[in-house]
């Protein structure tokens, strides 16, 4: 394993407002991330949607109250639950743009809103493909990361497939041609990693929802990125950590491989 260049704390599917989800637990986890972040290389908190249960104003305010003033840089995008009841209005007001980019010396991250109002299915959309290609095209020396709420590839142990991104084939094609290194998402509440054409696809589990599907647990993921590999470590609510998976990384553009 190479020297870590970037550390991403990846959480998803918090579902503030859902029965059994305690805001105090969420606050405690965010505090623990802030403490851990002080001892890692170049930390970033990435939250891939379903912040709320029903997209309601009071749920958004509760979520925003916990992450407000965080000392760690944060990128947050909405999920399908956040777009219920036209919640996108509250998202934009309290948490900014629904599509975001983040860039530093080692990574280029494009974070997309794959949710639509009152539709649980995922969708990126043709109008975004060129923007995604251009963004990754100007970041050839960096680890290129695409983040969204929904999964582009089905996840095992989650029951029958539904809600996969409607234009997933086209999006996968765009990402493959753009030499995307890592795709990060949530939505399925079950951690999983696929490696497709040397592109790593990682789904993190739910942070706090009780709907954990069988024998999995509530987690967030510590992602350590080096020049040539990526490591995913699951961190439970209690703070206990266990290695989930590791993969080599495609960083160089295909033409120079
Ligand atoms: Fe979701």
Boltz pocket constraint, residues with backbone or C-beta under 6 A from the ligand:
constraints:
  - pocket:
      binder: B
      contacts: [[A, 50], [A, 79], [A, 80], [A, 81], [A, 149], [A, 186], [A, 187], [A, 188]]
      max_distance: 6.0
